[in-house]
């Protein structure tokens, strides 16, 4: 993810998970990678999420998160999963939102 003219950022490693990416029902492919950017002696680590284009060709998006941001996203996803699995109109169980 180096940009032209910026010698400080060098993509040193893009580790892919061993598992296949998640493919949603609408056909979007979601890849999760560990990126290490910058000087190999002092890399900056990020968790990269890449959401590919949909079946209609709409472009995808990506985000690079710090480990703490990735944990926060995981926490939010788990909370929303619990709420989504509740029957409509049911009160959330304690500890979920």
HUMO-V748675 format. One line per field, one symbol per residue. ss: DSSP state (h for helix, s for strand, l for the rest). psi: psi as a letter, one per 20 degrees, with the letter a starting at -180 (. if undefined). burial: I if it has 16 or more other C-alpha atoms within 10 Angstrom, else O. Layout:
ss: ???
psi: ???
burial: ???
This chain:
ss: llllllllllsssssslllllsslllllsssssssssllhhhlsssssssslllllllllssssslhhhhhhhhhhhhhhhhhhlllllllllllll
psi: kqqpjnihopohpnpqqhqqqpprhjjppoqpqpqoqbphhmqppqoppoorqahjjpqarqqoqrghhgggggggghghgghhiqqpiqqqqqir.
burial: OOOOOOOOIIIOOIOOOOOOIOOOOOOIIIIIIIIIIIOOOOIIIIIIIIIIIOOOOOOOOOOIIOOOOIOOOOOOOOOOOOIOOOOOOOOOOOOOO
